[in-house]
Amino acid sequence: MNASSIAASGVTAAMARFEQSAVRMSQGGSLDNIAGELVEQTQAKVAVAANIAVLKSVNETTGRLLDLFA
């Protein structure tokens, strides 16, 4: 696997975690459960941002390499 596909998979997985947490949160529950879901959503948000940063870096690096060989 290359970095792009790994990062894309990471984005997909984090988005799924966020969505699952949102569904659990919408079903109600105790304040502890809601707090836990907020933590889960924040972690998923950070994971998405990190994986997008990897995708941007790969894109920039690929562009630079293409410029070198053009």
Chimera marker file (.cmm) of the C-alpha trace (Angstrom):
<marker_set name="trace">
<marker id="1" x="0.000" y="0.000" z="0.000" r="1" g="1" b="0" radius="0.5"/>
<marker id="2" x="1.121" y="3.547" z="-0.559" r="1" g="1" b="0" radius="0.5"/>
<marker id="3" x="0.706" y="6.564" z="1.711" r="1" g="1" b="0" radius="0.5"/>
<marker id="4" x="-2.255" y="7.935" z="-0.266" r="1" g="1" b="0" radius="0.5"/>
<marker id="5" x="-4.340" y="4.800" z="0.064" r="1" g="1" b="0" radius="0.5"/>
<marker id="6" x="-3.466" y="4.426" z="3.745" r="1" g="1" b="0" radius="0.5"/>
<marker id="7" x="-4.440" y="8.040" z="4.446" r="1" g="1" b="0" radius="0.5"/>
<marker id="8" x="-7.649" y="7.700" z="2.424" r="1" g="1" b="0" radius="0.5"/>
<marker id="9" x="-8.545" y="4.594" z="4.419" r="1" g="1" b="0" radius="0.5"/>
<marker id="10" x="-7.801" y="6.523" z="7.598" r="1" g="1" b="0" radius="0.5"/>
<marker id="11" x="-10.188" y="9.304" z="6.576" r="1" g="1" b="0" radius="0.5"/>
<marker id="12" x="-12.894" y="6.774" z="5.767" r="1" g="1" b="0" radius="0.5"/>
<marker id="13" x="-12.445" y="4.967" z="9.088" r="1" g="1" b="0" radius="0.5"/>
<marker id="14" x="-12.450" y="8.197" z="11.101" r="1" g="1" b="0" radius="0.5"/>
<marker id="15" x="-15.582" y="9.448" z="9.357" r="1" g="1" b="0" radius="0.5"/>
<marker id="16" x="-17.302" y="6.150" z="10.139" r="1" g="1" b="0" radius="0.5"/>
<marker id="17" x="-16.242" y="6.435" z="13.812" r="1" g="1" b="0" radius="0.5"/>
<marker id="18" x="-17.649" y="9.962" z="13.948" r="1" g="1" b="0" radius="0.5"/>
<marker id="19" x="-20.937" y="8.907" z="12.352" r="1" g="1" b="0" radius="0.5"/>
<marker id="20" x="-21.353" y="5.902" z="14.657" r="1" g="1" b="0" radius="0.5"/>
<marker id="21" x="-20.693" y="8.104" z="17.662" r="1" g="1" b="0" radius="0.5"/>
<marker id="22" x="-23.214" y="10.677" z="16.465" r="1" g="1" b="0" radius="0.5"/>
<marker id="23" x="-25.850" y="7.965" z="16.093" r="1" g="1" b="0" radius="0.5"/>
<marker id="24" x="-25.168" y="6.664" z="19.605" r="1" g="1" b="0" radius="0.5"/>
<marker id="25" x="-25.306" y="10.206" z="20.950" r="1" g="1" b="0" radius="0.5"/>
<marker id="26" x="-28.627" y="10.922" z="19.229" r="1" g="1" b="0" radius="0.5"/>
<marker id="27" x="-30.147" y="7.880" z="20.923" r="1" g="1" b="0" radius="0.5"/>
<marker id="28" x="-29.732" y="9.587" z="24.285" r="1" g="1" b="0" radius="0.5"/>
<marker id="29" x="-28.160" y="8.280" z="27.409" r="1" g="1" b="0" radius="0.5"/>
<marker id="30" x="-26.426" y="9.529" z="30.497" r="1" g="1" b="0" radius="0.5"/>
<marker id="31" x="-24.226" y="12.597" z="30.650" r="1" g="1" b="0" radius="0.5"/>
<marker id="32" x="-21.194" y="10.316" z="31.012" r="1" g="1" b="0" radius="0.5"/>
<marker id="33" x="-22.159" y="8.611" z="27.763" r="1" g="1" b="0" radius="0.5"/>
<marker id="34" x="-22.585" y="11.954" z="26.011" r="1" g="1" b="0" radius="0.5"/>
<marker id="35" x="-19.202" y="13.125" z="27.291" r="1" g="1" b="0" radius="0.5"/>
<marker id="36" x="-17.605" y="9.926" z="26.048" r="1" g="1" b="0" radius="0.5"/>
<marker id="37" x="-19.182" y="10.381" z="22.640" r="1" g="1" b="0" radius="0.5"/>
<marker id="38" x="-17.914" y="13.964" z="22.458" r="1" g="1" b="0" radius="0.5"/>
<marker id="39" x="-14.417" y="12.658" z="23.155" r="1" g="1" b="0" radius="0.5"/>
<marker id="40" x="-14.858" y="10.008" z="20.446" r="1" g="1" b="0" radius="0.5"/>
<marker id="41" x="-16.042" y="12.630" z="17.948" r="1" g="1" b="0" radius="0.5"/>
<marker id="42" x="-13.112" y="14.903" z="18.774" r="1" g="1" b="0" radius="0.5"/>
<marker id="43" x="-10.670" y="12.027" z="18.285" r="1" g="1" b="0" radius="0.5"/>
<marker id="44" x="-12.298" y="11.194" z="14.947" r="1" g="1" b="0" radius="0.5"/>
<marker id="45" x="-12.071" y="14.850" z="13.891" r="1" g="1" b="0" radius="0.5"/>
<marker id="46" x="-8.351" y="14.936" z="14.725" r="1" g="1" b="0" radius="0.5"/>
<marker id="47" x="-7.802" y="11.664" z="12.850" r="1" g="1" b="0" radius="0.5"/>
<marker id="48" x="-9.513" y="13.073" z="9.747" r="1" g="1" b="0" radius="0.5"/>
<marker id="49" x="-7.379" y="16.225" z="9.900" r="1" g="1" b="0" radius="0.5"/>
<marker id="50" x="-4.168" y="14.206" z="10.317" r="1" g="1" b="0" radius="0.5"/>
<marker id="51" x="-4.967" y="11.919" z="7.404" r="1" g="1" b="0" radius="0.5"/>
<marker id="52" x="-5.887" y="14.863" z="5.186" r="1" g="1" b="0" radius="0.5"/>
<marker id="53" x="-2.541" y="16.452" z="6.071" r="1" g="1" b="0" radius="0.5"/>
<marker id="54" x="-0.835" y="13.249" z="4.909" r="1" g="1" b="0" radius="0.5"/>
<marker id="55" x="-2.790" y="13.345" z="1.638" r="1" g="1" b="0" radius="0.5"/>
<marker id="56" x="-1.773" y="16.971" z="1.062" r="1" g="1" b="0" radius="0.5"/>
<marker id="57" x="1.856" y="16.156" z="1.791" r="1" g="1" b="0" radius="0.5"/>
<marker id="58" x="1.835" y="13.215" z="-0.609" r="1" g="1" b="0" radius="0.5"/>
<marker id="59" x="0.258" y="15.403" z="-3.278" r="1" g="1" b="0" radius="0.5"/>
<marker id="60" x="2.850" y="18.143" z="-2.806" r="1" g="1" b="0" radius="0.5"/>
<marker id="61" x="5.733" y="15.672" z="-2.819" r="1" g="1" b="0" radius="0.5"/>
<marker id="62" x="4.441" y="13.994" z="-5.972" r="1" g="1" b="0" radius="0.5"/>
<marker id="63" x="4.107" y="17.387" z="-7.641" r="1" g="1" b="0" radius="0.5"/>
<marker id="64" x="7.685" y="18.306" z="-6.730" r="1" g="1" b="0" radius="0.5"/>
<marker id="65" x="8.999" y="15.015" z="-8.037" r="1" g="1" b="0" radius="0.5"/>
<marker id="66" x="7.131" y="15.494" z="-11.299" r="1" g="1" b="0" radius="0.5"/>
<marker id="67" x="8.590" y="18.983" z="-11.590" r="1" g="1" b="0" radius="0.5"/>
<marker id="68" x="12.101" y="17.568" z="-11.127" r="1" g="1" b="0" radius="0.5"/>
<marker id="69" x="11.654" y="14.997" z="-13.872" r="1" g="1" b="0" radius="0.5"/>
<marker id="70" x="9.773" y="17.252" z="-16.310" r="1" g="1" b="0" radius="0.5"/>
<link id1="1" id2="2" r="1" g="1" b="0" radius="0.2"/>
<link id1="2" id2="3" r="1" g="1" b="0" radius="0.2"/>
<link id1="3" id2="4" r="1" g="1" b="0" radius="0.2"/>
<link id1="4" id2="5" r="1" g="1" b="0" radius="0.2"/>
<link id1="5" id2="6" r="1" g="1" b="0" radius="0.2"/>
<link id1="6" id2="7" r="1" g="1" b="0" radius="0.2"/>
<link id1="7" id2="8" r="1" g="1" b="0" radius="0.2"/>
<link id1="8" id2="9" r="1" g="1" b="0" radius="0.2"/>
<link id1="9" id2="10" r="1" g="1" b="0" radius="0.2"/>
<link id1="10" id2="11" r="1" g="1" b="0" radius="0.2"/>
<link id1="11" id2="12" r="1" g="1" b="0" radius="0.2"/>
<link id1="12" id2="13" r="1" g="1" b="0" radius="0.2"/>
<link id1="13" id2="14" r="1" g="1" b="0" radius="0.2"/>
<link id1="14" id2="15" r="1" g="1" b="0" radius="0.2"/>
<link id1="15" id2="16" r="1" g="1" b="0" radius="0.2"/>
<link id1="16" id2="17" r="1" g="1" b="0" radius="0.2"/>
<link id1="17" id2="18" r="1" g="1" b="0" radius="0.2"/>
<link id1="18" id2="19" r="1" g="1" b="0" radius="0.2"/>
<link id1="19" id2="20" r="1" g="1" b="0" radius="0.2"/>
<link id1="20" id2="21" r="1" g="1" b="0" radius="0.2"/>
<link id1="21" id2="22" r="1" g="1" b="0" radius="0.2"/>
<link id1="22" id2="23" r="1" g="1" b="0" radius="0.2"/>
<link id1="23" id2="24" r="1" g="1" b="0" radius="0.2"/>
<link id1="24" id2="25" r="1" g="1" b="0" radius="0.2"/>
<link id1="25" id2="26" r="1" g="1" b="0" radius="0.2"/>
<link id1="26" id2="27" r="1" g="1" b="0" radius="0.2"/>
<link id1="27" id2="28" r="1" g="1" b="0" radius="0.2"/>
<link id1="28" id2="29" r="1" g="1" b="0" radius="0.2"/>
<link id1="29" id2="30" r="1" g="1" b="0" radius="0.2"/>
<link id1="30" id2="31" r="1" g="1" b="0" radius="0.2"/>
<link id1="31" id2="32" r="1" g="1" b="0" radius="0.2"/>
<link id1="32" id2="33" r="1" g="1" b="0" radius="0.2"/>
<link id1="33" id2="34" r="1" g="1" b="0" radius="0.2"/>
<link id1="34" id2="35" r="1" g="1" b="0" radius="0.2"/>
<link id1="35" id2="36" r="1" g="1" b="0" radius="0.2"/>
<link id1="36" id2="37" r="1" g="1" b="0" radius="0.2"/>
<link id1="37" id2="38" r="1" g="1" b="0" radius="0.2"/>
<link id1="38" id2="39" r="1" g="1" b="0" radius="0.2"/>
<link id1="39" id2="40" r="1" g="1" b="0" radius="0.2"/>
<link id1="40" id2="41" r="1" g="1" b="0" radius="0.2"/>
<link id1="41" id2="42" r="1" g="1" b="0" radius="0.2"/>
<link id1="42" id2="43" r="1" g="1" b="0" radius="0.2"/>
<link id1="43" id2="44" r="1" g="1" b="0" radius="0.2"/>
<link id1="44" id2="45" r="1" g="1" b="0" radius="0.2"/>
<link id1="45" id2="46" r="1" g="1" b="0" radius="0.2"/>
<link id1="46" id2="47" r="1" g="1" b="0" radius="0.2"/>
<link id1="47" id2="48" r="1" g="1" b="0" radius="0.2"/>
<link id1="48" id2="49" r="1" g="1" b="0" radius="0.2"/>
<link id1="49" id2="50" r="1" g="1" b="0" radius="0.2"/>
<link id1="50" id2="51" r="1" g="1" b="0" radius="0.2"/>
<link id1="51" id2="52" r="1" g="1" b="0" radius="0.2"/>
<link id1="52" id2="53" r="1" g="1" b="0" radius="0.2"/>
<link id1="53" id2="54" r="1" g="1" b="0" radius="0.2"/>
<link id1="54" id2="55" r="1" g="1" b="0" radius="0.2"/>
<link id1="55" id2="56" r="1" g="1" b="0" radius="0.2"/>
<link id1="56" id2="57" r="1" g="1" b="0" radius="0.2"/>
<link id1="57" id2="58" r="1" g="1" b="0" radius="0.2"/>
<link id1="58" id2="59" r="1" g="1" b="0" radius="0.2"/>
<link id1="59" id2="60" r="1" g="1" b="0" radius="0.2"/>
<link id1="60" id2="61" r="1" g="1" b="0" radius="0.2"/>
<link id1="61" id2="62" r="1" g="1" b="0" radius="0.2"/>
<link id1="62" id2="63" r="1" g="1" b="0" radius="0.2"/>
<link id1="63" id2="64" r="1" g="1" b="0" radius="0.2"/>
<link id1="64" id2="65" r="1" g="1" b="0" radius="0.2"/>
<link id1="65" id2="66" r="1" g="1" b="0" radius="0.2"/>
<link id1="66" id2="67" r="1" g="1" b="0" radius="0.2"/>
<link id1="67" id2="68" r="1" g="1" b="0" radius="0.2"/>
<link id1="68" id2="69" r="1" g="1" b="0" radius="0.2"/>
<link id1="69" id2="70" r="1" g="1" b="0" radius="0.2"/>
</marker_set>
